[in-house]
Amino acid sequence: MSSVVTDANLAAATDQVERTLADKALRPTIAGFFDEATFTVSYVVSDPATKEAAIIDSVLDYDAASGTTGFASADRVIEYITSNNLKVTWVIETHAHADHLSAAPYLQEKLGGKLAIGADIVRVQDVFGKMFNAGTDFERDGSQFDHLFTDGETFHIGNLEAIALHVPGHTPADMAYLIGDAAFVGDTIFMPDYGTARADFPGGDARQLFRSIRRLLSLPRETRLFLCHDYKAPGRDVFAWETTVAQERDHNVHVKDGVSEDEFVDMRTSRDRTLAMPNLIMPSVQVNMRGGHLPDPEDNGVSYIKIPVNAVRRPPVS
C-alpha cells in the first residue's frame, strides 16, 4: 500500500467541502464526548435526514493499576445514539491509538456498524506484533477490521458525503475523515495554542507529519477540524476540540503559515526527545492493533497484557 498522497484526492476533498458549504443539507450533526482520563474526544457523526451515524475514536475505560476495563465512556455514546434514534453504520478509528483502548467491539455488539481503519494498519501490526512477540496466531493483514480505507476512498453516512485521507507522520496508518465540511483529523494536529502531535513512535516521521498537516490545511479555510485530543494549553481554562483550517493556518504555534518544513522538523524532533511515553501505550497498542479486542485468553480463561522489559528505549535528551 503506497503512502503517497495525490493532488486529485485533495481536489476531491476540496470539492466536497465547497458543496457542503453551498448546501447545508449536506452538513453533518456532530456530538463530541470528552474523556478527561485520557484527554480523548470520541465523536458521533450523523445525517439529520436518514439518522445514519458513524462513531469515531471510541474509548474503553481501563484502570492500569488493576488491569480492569469499564464501559462508562462507551455507554455515554450509546445513550446518545439510542436517545436520538440513530442507526450506526460505521465504527471508525483514525489510527491505532497509543493513549487509550478502543471500545469498538463493545459498541459493535450493542449497535452494529462496520469497523474501519486505514489500510496501513498492517505496517503497525507488523512492527508491534514483533515488539510484543504476538506469535503466528496474530494476523498482520488487517483482518481484525471489517474495512480498510485507502487514500481518497469515498463512502457515505446516509446522504452525507465522506472521503478518507491518508495523513501519516504521527504513525504510518493515520487517516483523516472528511465528512461534509468537517474533518476528523485524529492525532495530526491539536488546538492552535497547543500545536501538533508527536512523531517519534515506531514508523513516525516528523517530515511526513508536516506534509500531512499542510495537506489538511490546504482544504478551504472554512473547513471545520475536529481533534482527537486536547491537553488544555497553559493559560486556557477550558478543554476545546473544534477549530478550523483558517484558525490553524493563522495561529498554530507549531505549523502556522510561514513555518518551513525544516523548522518544523527541527522543533518536532527536539520536542519529542523530551516527551515521556503515554501512560497507556503498552495496553493500548496491544488492544488497538487487534481492532479493540483483548489478546486471546490463556488456558485459565484470562487475557494478559505484555510489558516488554527494556525493549523500548528512549533516546537521551541532547
C-alpha positions as CSV (number, residue, x, y, z in Angstrom):
1,M,0.0,0.0,0.0
2,S,1.6,3.3,-1.1
3,S,1.6,6.1,1.4
4,V,1.9,8.7,-1.5
5,V,-1.0,11.2,-1.4
6,T,-2.3,12.7,-4.6
7,D,-3.5,16.2,-5.5
8,A,-6.5,14.6,-7.1
9,N,-7.7,13.3,-3.8
10,L,-7.2,16.7,-2.2
11,A,-9.1,18.3,-5.0
12,A,-12.0,15.9,-4.5
13,A,-12.0,16.7,-0.8
14,T,-12.0,20.4,-1.5
15,D,-14.9,20.0,-3.9
16,Q,-16.8,18.1,-1.2
17,V,-16.3,20.9,1.3
18,E,-17.4,23.5,-1.2
19,R,-20.6,21.5,-2.0
20,T,-21.4,21.3,1.7
21,L,-20.8,25.0,2.3
22,A,-23.3,25.7,-0.6
23,D,-25.9,23.1,0.6
24,K,-26.4,22.9,4.4
25,A,-28.4,19.7,4.0
26,L,-25.0,18.0,3.4
27,R,-23.7,19.2,6.8
28,P,-23.4,16.5,9.5
29,T,-24.7,16.7,13.0
30,I,-21.7,16.2,15.4
31,A,-21.6,15.3,19.1
32,G,-18.3,15.1,20.9
33,F,-17.7,13.1,24.1
34,F,-14.6,14.1,26.1
35,D,-12.8,11.5,28.3
36,E,-10.7,13.6,30.7
37,A,-8.8,10.5,31.9
38,T,-7.2,10.1,28.5
39,F,-7.9,13.6,27.1
40,T,-9.6,11.9,24.2
41,V,-12.6,13.1,22.2
42,S,-14.9,10.5,20.6
43,Y,-17.5,11.6,18.1
44,V,-20.9,10.6,16.8
45,V,-21.4,12.0,13.3
46,S,-24.9,11.6,11.9
47,D,-27.0,12.5,8.9
48,P,-30.1,14.5,10.1
49,A,-32.1,13.2,7.1
50,T,-31.6,9.5,7.4
51,K,-30.4,9.2,11.0
52,E,-27.4,7.0,9.9
53,A,-24.3,7.6,12.0
54,A,-20.7,6.9,12.5
55,I,-18.7,6.6,15.7
56,I,-15.1,7.9,15.6
57,D,-12.4,7.0,18.1
58,S,-14.3,5.4,20.9
59,V,-12.8,4.9,24.4
60,L,-12.8,1.8,26.6
61,D,-12.2,2.7,30.2
62,Y,-9.1,1.0,31.6
63,D,-7.5,1.1,35.0
64,A,-3.8,0.3,34.6
65,A,-3.2,-0.5,38.3
66,S,-5.8,-3.2,38.5
67,G,-6.0,-4.2,34.8
68,T,-9.8,-3.8,34.7
69,T,-11.9,-2.4,31.9
70,G,-15.1,-0.5,32.0
71,F,-17.8,0.9,29.7
72,A,-18.9,4.2,31.2
73,S,-17.4,6.3,28.3
74,A,-18.8,4.0,25.7
75,D,-22.2,3.9,27.4
76,R,-22.4,7.7,27.1
77,V,-22.1,7.3,23.4
78,I,-24.7,4.5,23.3
79,E,-27.2,6.6,25.3
80,Y,-26.8,9.5,22.8
81,I,-27.3,7.2,19.9
82,T,-30.3,5.4,21.3
83,S,-32.0,8.6,22.6
84,N,-31.7,10.2,19.2
85,N,-32.9,7.1,17.3
86,L,-29.6,6.8,15.2
87,K,-28.5,3.8,13.2
88,V,-24.8,3.1,13.4
89,T,-23.3,2.1,10.0
90,W,-19.6,2.8,10.7
91,V,-17.3,2.5,13.8
92,I,-14.2,4.3,12.7
93,E,-10.6,4.6,14.0
94,T,-8.3,7.4,12.9
95,H,-5.3,5.2,13.8
96,A,-4.1,2.6,16.4
97,H,-4.1,4.8,19.4
98,A,-1.3,4.7,22.0
99,D,-3.1,6.6,24.7
100,H,-6.4,4.8,25.1
101,L,-8.1,1.5,24.4
102,S,-10.8,1.3,21.7
103,A,-14.3,0.3,22.7
104,A,-15.1,-0.7,19.1
105,P,-16.1,-4.4,19.8
106,Y,-18.4,-3.4,22.6
107,L,-20.1,-0.7,20.5
108,Q,-20.4,-3.1,17.6
109,E,-22.1,-5.7,19.8
110,K,-24.6,-3.1,21.1
111,L,-25.1,-1.0,18.0
112,G,-23.7,-2.7,14.9
113,G,-21.8,-1.0,12.1
114,K,-18.6,-1.8,10.2
115,L,-15.3,-1.4,12.0
116,A,-12.8,0.5,9.8
117,I,-9.3,1.9,9.9
118,G,-6.6,3.0,7.4
119,A,-5.1,0.3,5.2
120,D,-1.6,0.9,6.5
121,I,-2.6,-0.6,9.9
122,V,-0.8,-3.7,8.5
123,R,2.5,-1.8,9.0
124,V,1.6,-1.0,12.6
125,Q,0.6,-4.6,13.2
126,D,3.9,-5.9,11.7
127,V,6.1,-3.6,13.9
128,F,4.2,-4.1,17.2
129,G,3.4,-7.7,16.5
130,K,7.2,-8.3,16.7
131,M,7.7,-5.9,19.6
132,F,5.0,-7.7,21.7
133,N,6.0,-11.2,20.4
134,A,2.4,-11.7,19.5
135,G,3.1,-15.0,17.7
136,T,1.9,-16.6,14.5
137,D,-1.7,-16.6,15.6
138,F,-1.8,-12.8,15.4
139,E,-2.8,-11.9,11.9
140,R,-0.9,-8.9,10.4
141,D,-3.2,-8.3,7.5
142,G,-5.8,-6.0,9.0
143,S,-8.4,-8.8,9.1
144,Q,-9.4,-7.8,12.6
145,F,-11.3,-4.9,10.9
146,D,-14.2,-5.0,8.6
147,H,-12.9,-2.4,6.2
148,L,-9.5,-0.8,5.4
149,F,-9.7,2.7,4.0
150,T,-7.3,3.8,1.3
151,D,-6.3,7.4,0.5
152,G,-9.0,9.2,-1.4
153,E,-11.6,6.5,-0.9
154,T,-15.2,7.8,-0.7
155,F,-18.0,6.5,1.4
156,H,-21.4,7.6,2.8
157,I,-23.1,8.0,6.1
158,G,-26.7,8.2,4.9
159,N,-26.8,11.1,2.5
160,L,-23.6,12.6,3.8
161,E,-20.5,12.5,1.5
162,A,-17.3,11.4,3.1
163,I,-13.7,10.9,1.9
164,A,-10.8,9.2,3.7
165,L,-7.4,10.9,3.5
166,H,-4.1,9.2,4.5
167,V,-2.1,11.6,6.8
168,P,0.9,9.6,8.0
169,G,3.6,11.0,10.3
170,H,2.3,10.5,13.8
171,T,2.0,6.8,12.8
172,P,2.2,5.3,9.4
173,A,-1.5,4.5,9.4
174,D,-3.1,7.8,10.4
175,M,-6.3,8.7,8.5
176,A,-8.4,11.8,8.5
177,Y,-12.1,11.5,7.6
178,L,-13.7,14.4,5.8
179,I,-17.5,14.2,6.3
180,G,-19.3,17.1,4.6
181,D,-17.4,20.1,5.7
182,A,-16.0,18.5,8.9
183,A,-12.6,16.8,9.0
184,F,-11.8,14.4,11.9
185,V,-8.1,14.6,12.0
186,G,-7.0,12.2,14.7
187,D,-3.7,13.0,16.3
188,T,-2.2,15.0,13.4
189,I,-2.8,18.4,14.9
190,F,-4.2,20.0,18.1
191,M,-5.8,23.3,19.0
192,P,-3.8,26.3,17.7
193,D,-2.4,27.1,21.1
194,Y,-1.1,23.6,21.7
195,G,0.4,22.7,18.3
196,T,0.9,19.3,16.8
197,A,1.2,15.6,17.5
198,R,4.5,13.8,18.3
199,A,6.2,11.8,15.6
200,D,8.6,9.6,17.5
201,F,6.6,6.3,17.7
202,P,7.8,3.4,15.5
203,G,7.1,4.3,11.9
204,G,6.5,8.0,12.8
205,D,8.2,10.7,10.8
206,A,8.2,14.5,11.5
207,R,8.8,15.4,7.9
208,Q,5.9,13.3,6.8
209,L,3.7,14.7,9.5
210,F,4.4,18.3,8.3
211,R,3.4,17.4,4.8
212,S,0.2,15.6,6.1
213,I,-0.7,18.7,8.1
214,R,-0.1,21.1,5.3
215,R,-2.2,18.9,3.1
216,L,-5.1,19.1,5.5
217,L,-4.6,22.9,5.8
218,S,-4.9,23.1,2.0
219,L,-8.6,22.5,2.4
220,P,-10.9,25.5,2.3
221,R,-10.4,27.9,5.2
222,E,-13.9,27.3,6.4
223,T,-13.4,23.6,6.9
224,R,-14.1,22.5,10.4
225,L,-11.5,20.4,12.2
226,F,-12.4,18.0,15.0
227,L,-9.5,16.8,17.1
228,C,-8.9,13.6,18.9
229,H,-7.3,15.1,21.9
230,D,-7.0,18.3,23.9
231,Y,-4.5,18.8,26.7
232,K,-5.5,22.4,27.5
233,A,-2.6,24.6,26.7
234,P,-1.2,26.8,29.5
235,G,-3.3,29.9,30.0
236,R,-6.5,28.3,28.7
237,D,-9.2,27.4,31.3
238,V,-11.4,25.0,29.3
239,F,-10.9,22.0,27.1
240,A,-11.6,22.5,23.4
241,W,-11.5,20.2,20.4
242,E,-13.1,22.1,17.4
243,T,-11.2,24.6,15.2
244,T,-11.0,25.5,11.6
245,V,-8.4,25.4,8.8
246,A,-8.2,29.2,9.0
247,Q,-7.5,29.3,12.7
248,E,-4.8,26.6,12.4
249,R,-3.1,28.3,9.4
250,D,-3.2,31.7,11.2
251,H,-2.3,30.7,14.7
252,N,-1.0,27.2,15.2
253,V,2.1,27.6,17.4
254,H,4.0,24.8,15.6
255,V,2.8,24.8,12.0
256,K,1.0,28.1,11.1
257,D,1.6,29.7,7.6
258,G,5.2,30.8,7.3
259,V,6.8,27.9,9.3
260,S,9.1,25.9,6.9
261,E,9.3,22.1,6.8
262,D,12.8,22.2,8.1
263,E,11.9,24.5,11.0
264,F,9.0,22.2,11.9
265,V,11.2,19.0,11.8
266,D,13.8,20.6,14.0
267,M,11.2,21.7,16.5
268,R,9.3,18.5,16.5
269,T,12.4,16.3,16.8
270,S,13.8,18.3,19.7
271,R,10.4,18.4,21.5
272,D,9.8,14.7,21.0
273,R,13.1,13.9,22.8
274,T,11.7,15.4,26.0
275,L,8.4,13.6,26.0
276,A,7.6,10.6,28.2
277,M,5.8,7.6,26.7
278,P,2.0,7.7,27.1
279,N,0.8,6.1,30.3
280,L,-1.3,3.5,28.5
281,I,0.8,2.8,25.4
282,M,1.5,-0.8,26.3
283,P,-2.1,-2.0,26.8
284,S,-3.4,0.4,24.2
285,V,-1.4,-0.7,21.2
286,Q,-1.7,-4.4,22.0
287,V,-5.5,-4.0,22.1
288,N,-5.9,-1.5,19.3
289,M,-3.8,-3.3,16.8
290,R,-6.4,-6.1,17.3
291,G,-9.3,-3.9,16.4
292,G,-10.1,-3.3,20.1
293,H,-10.1,-6.9,21.1
294,L,-8.1,-8.1,24.1
295,P,-5.4,-10.7,23.5
296,D,-6.7,-14.2,23.3
297,P,-7.4,-15.7,26.8
298,E,-4.8,-18.2,28.0
299,D,-5.6,-21.6,29.3
300,N,-7.0,-20.2,32.6
301,G,-9.5,-18.0,30.6
302,V,-7.8,-14.7,31.4
303,S,-6.3,-12.3,28.9
304,Y,-2.9,-10.8,29.6
305,I,-1.2,-7.6,28.5
306,K,2.5,-8.0,27.9
307,I,5.1,-5.4,29.0
308,P,8.3,-5.8,27.1
309,V,11.1,-5.0,29.5
310,N,13.9,-2.8,28.2
311,A,12.6,-3.3,24.6
312,V,11.6,0.3,24.1
313,R,14.4,2.7,25.0
314,R,14.1,6.5,24.8
315,P,17.0,8.3,23.2
316,P,18.9,10.6,25.6
317,V,17.9,14.3,25.7
318,S,20.6,16.2,23.9
